Amino acid sequence: MDEPKGRLTRDGIRIYEDGDFAGMHAAGAVTARILDEIAEHVFPGQSTGEIDRIITAKVTEYGTKSATIGYKGYAHASCISVNHVVCHGIPGDKKLKNGDILNIDVTVIKDGWFGDSSRMYVAGDKPNRRAERLIQVTHDALMKGIEAVKPGNTFGDIGHAIQTYAESQRMSVVRDFCGHGLGRVFHSPPNVLHYGRPGTGATLEEGMFFTIEPMINLGRPETKVLADDWTAVTRDKSLSAQFEHSIGVTADGFDIFTLSPTGTFHPTY
């Protein structure tokens, strides 16, 4: 893979060039398309392994490569996190039940650029009221974080926007996982925390690329990683939800690379 162009800030964050936005849009569009198309395959009785098999086939069909297959030994094209699984759920034989909520996270590589996004789905009927509200708050928290993206603001401003909103809704923000820089590499500086104080952290500059991906819990924020060294769950077994977009900082705000051409992002029931 070609070495990324552009300079590094003193915090080690790469500043990409104007022409690089097109590559990120192309990769993000494939990820968004896959997340759109997988919705019809989420239903009670479906296994998470079969969902991942379909995703794997789509990654190849659209002329891209999976960023996660082979990453630190991981063997799947998606992470599928059901109910109280916070993130990094491993697809397998588990069959979905009516009312289950799940996050599906997909990252593809297109022409060397990484497109990373995740969104929530519901198996079967409308979820119970608390789960439905959790999904809505998590989606809105992500968007409030994105709205804080503009040159001159800080990463602390992003985290603060997410944290204050989620906590105002009597929910908690997971501290153990965060967003990350990306572009022509999967994970790079900065770490994008989903909590924080205004005016703290590195200053946002035009040309920064990163993900914002808050994980919000109905209960407490603490998590634990299971013996498989991947699956993270809430310690109190409360429900968890997550949405993720890949973002670029523009001259006057932000550019979302992983927007769906259909407008789909928040689930409909």
N, C-alpha and C positions, 0 to 999 in steps of 0.2 A: 504494500500500500504506500502511496506517495506520502511524503512528510507534509503535514499541514503547513500552509503558508500563514503569513500574518505574524504579528509580534505577540510577546507575552508581557502581561502586566507584572508588577513587582510581587503580586500574589500568585504568580504562575498561571493566570487565566489567559487563555489564548483569545486574541482579537482577530476574528476572521474578516475576510475582505468582502466587498459588496457582491462580487460574483459568486460567492459561496452560498448565498441564500437560496439560489435556485437548486443547488444540489440537495440542500436540506429539505426544501419543499417537495422535491421528487421522492425522496426516501420517506418523508412523513406521509405523503399521499398514499403510498402503498400500505403502510401500517394502518392508516385510517380506513382504507378500503377493506382490509382483512377484518378489522374490528367491526365494521358495518356488516359484512357478509356472514360473520360467524354467529350473529344474533339468532338467526333462524335455527341454529343447531343447539341452542341452549334450551333444554326442556326437561321435565321430570323423567327419570329413567335413563337419560343420556349419561355416559361416563365422561369424566374429565379427560381421560386418555383418548377417547374418540374425538373430542373437541380439538385436542392438540394434534391428532393425526390430520384432521381437516386443515388446520392452520398450517402445518408443515407442508402439505400439498399446495396450498395457496401461495406460500412463500416462493416455492419453486416455479409455480405457474406464472407468477408475475415477474420472473426474471431477477429475483433477489436472492439473498442468502440470509439465513437466520444468524443473528448475532449471539444467540444464547446456546445453540447446539455446540457443545465442545468448550464452552466458556467455564473455566475452572471445573471441568468434568461434568457439567450439566448436560443432560441428554435430550432436551425438549425444546421446541420452538416457541413455547409460551410458559408463563407461570399462571396457574389458575388457583385462586385463593378463595375458599368457600367459607362463608359465615364468620367464624371467629379467627380464621387464618388472616393475618395482617398482610403478608406478602410472601412471595417465593414459594407458593404452594406448588407441589410437584404433580403433574397430571398422572392419572393412573386408573385403577379399576373402580374408584369411588363413583357411585351413581347419584346424580342430583335428585333431590326431593322437591316436591311442590313447595314453593315459597322460599327456597334457598336463594341467598344473594351471593354473587361471586364477582371477583375482579379478574379480568383477563388482561395480561400484560404481554405485549408483543414488540420485539425490536427486529427490524430488518436492516440489511446493508445493501444499498443500491449505488453502484459506481463509486464505492468507497465511503459513502455518506451513511450515517446511522439515523434511522427513524424510530423513535421510542415513544410509545403511548400505552395507556391502559384506561379501561372504563369499567363501569359496573353493569351487571346483568341480573335478571331475576328469572329463575326457573319456574315456569307455570304461571299461576295466578299472582295477582298483586300481593306484595309482601305485607306483613303486618305493619301497623302504623309506625311503630318505633323504627323498624328497618327502613321503611320508606322515607321517614324523616332523616335518618342517618345518611342515606344516599343523597338526598337533596342538600343537606348541610355540607357534605363533603364536596359535592360538585360546586356549590356556591363558594366554599372556602378556597378551592383552587382558583376560581375566577377572580376572587378578591386579591389573591396573591399575584396573579398575572397582571391585574390592573395597577399594581404597584411597580411594574417594570417600566423604567424609563431612565435614560442617562442622568446621572447625578443622584439618583436614589441609591440605596444600599441593599445588600442582601438581607440585612436586619429588617428593613422596611417590608420586604416580602414576607418573611417569617412572622412579623408582628401582625400584618393584615390577616394572615391565615389563623394565627393563634387567637387573636382577640375575637374574631368572628365565631370560631368553633367553641370557644369557652363561653361566649355569650349565649350559646345554644345548649349549654350544660353538657358538652361533649369534650373529649380530651384529644390532644395531638400527640401522636407517637413521636418519641424523641430518638429512638434507636436506629431509624433509617431516614434517609434524606434524598433530595434530588442531587443532580450531578451535571458537570459539564459534559458535552459530547460534541461531535462534529464528524471528524474522520477517525475518531477513536470512540470507544463505547463509554468509558468512564474517565473523566479527567477533572482537574479543578475547575470550578469551585464545588465544595459541598454546599448544597442549597437546603438550609434548615427550614423547617416549617413552623418555627417559633422563633422569637427573638425580640430585640428592642430596636426601636426606630433609630436610624443614624449609625448603626453598628455594622461591622463587617465591611467587606470590600465594596467599593463604589462601582455601580453599573456603568458600563461603557458601550457605545455602539459597536456591534460586531461580536459581542459575547453570545455564545450558544449554550443552553443548559435546559434541564428538565425541572419542572415543578410538579410534585407528585405527593400531596399530603395524604397521610393515612390517619383517619379519624376514628376513634373508638366511642361506643356508647358508654363504656365504663371507664376504668382507669387507663392511663397511657402505657403501663409497663407491658413488655413483651418477653417471650422466651423462644429460643430456637430449639427445635426438636432434634432428636438423635440423628436424623438424616443430614444435619448441618445446613439445611436450606430453609425448611418450613418455619416461619415465625408466626406465633399465635399470641393472642392476648392472654395474659396471666390469669385474669379473672373470668375468662371464657365469654366475655362480652363481644357483641358483634363489632366488626371493623369494616370500613369501606375505604376505597381509594380511587382517585382519578388522576391521570397524568397527561401532560402535554409537553412537547418539545418546543422551546421558545428561542427566538433571536431578538436581541436588543437593537432597535432601529434608532434613527436620529431623534425621533420624538416620542418613542414608546416601545411597542413590542410587535413581533410578528409570530403568529402561531403556526408552526410547521405541520402539525398533525391534525389540522381541522379536516373534518369529513366533507367531501363534496356534496353529500346529501343533507348535511346539517345535523346528522345524528351524533350525539355524544352522551347526553343524559338518557337513561333508559325510559321507554314508555311501557305502560302495563296494559 
